[in-house]
């Protein structure tokens, strides 16, 4: 039977540690603090830094409790006296908690300084916990510094922060500092098992390991996720329902994508990526998971297999794949891919698609840059392919497009210089134009117009080739065109785009938008070859096999 939880506090509050011994994964902190209380040599100012949800605030409260406890035992609070009980229930008047994210002004710190001058009410010490301390304004931080320099003897101040680098060094140097760690996966899973036993939640170990994995060392996240899923599935957790609830990616697929990226198998990359998109998995999550698969391949390569937390099956597959590629290549691809900005929630997942294509293009480039190409290093597909490919006959003559496979370019030049050079130039132009455009989008990826991020919007531009210093922005859809028209009504936005384009293309360029309302305008006709993805695929040696009408 499922217990009725409605009158209870949420799980992570019920399981909040109440003594140093109950803290998980922070023994280096709890031992030192316990000894300090026991030996009565604590400091008046502490700084707890570390990721969210790892126990900073809980530790601060335990310290407040232990310092004030009427009969603490070996540095631990007794949990029985009125002081201990009042801290546990949140009614201890001498424990003052301030959230610096919302109380960040100098007035707030002045109030604190004033109240610090008064003696404690019920306890021996007044303890101030300033959470999110990095949120304090410059002046508030200066005012706090004065208090830290000369704290009243009955006052202990504990600062907690997730961003220690944002705190003034003068403050950091005034405090005794403790760095809280992410909680190790093993410890986290053990803790979840304990909770499940106590709370009568039936859960397989594997299902709890999945929760651990997505919690990335945060106890609070792990406990919250456990509670949510346990409510969702009536306290019955299996690997399947946890992974479906968390939208977890089948890791064999992300590994498959990593493998296809390394082998430059564009069609497999896209097929697998879209199978995940179709399952409703977020593009950003897909990118993260592919990066993780690549990371694991690199770790195997350098013999650090122990760091990998994966099923045997995945590890076995990863070992096979990593044997096929050099460490250099895996690292290079991981670096390029992780630098691409993928937009969460985007549909169609254009930024993810572009990121994947960029990785493949970069590989093509590094191969082209090599002066000597050994036959074994050429992709098998390339050597088998005919020297000149013509697009499927069913496509009208004027739309046909010839591409030449990169490995045979030099040979072709010798055989038939004029034709080959022409074809080669055509390919080159399409290639570099796209690269430059990616650069433009990259530069504007954090520039926001009135409603949209300019870089993301501009990624949808088709065939961005300037003519006579004018670059016509052409979009496939009417909506995108209208969005862009709205954005460049703002002259500053227009100027920003123009200056970025001019800088990247190295010429003075003005932009205009091609409206796709005018149906008699031949140029506005949508050609499949104008789709940036298709164009890049062609420039890499792909060919159009079949066109589907989308009406
Ligand atoms: Zn006590």
Boltz pocket constraint, residues with backbone or C-beta under 6 A from the ligand:
constraints:
  - pocket:
      binder: B
      contacts: [[A, 65], [A, 69], [A, 70], [A, 71], [A, 72], [A, 77], [A, 78], [A, 79], [A, 80], [A, 81], [A, 82], [A, 83], [A, 84], [A, 85]]
      max_distance: 6.0
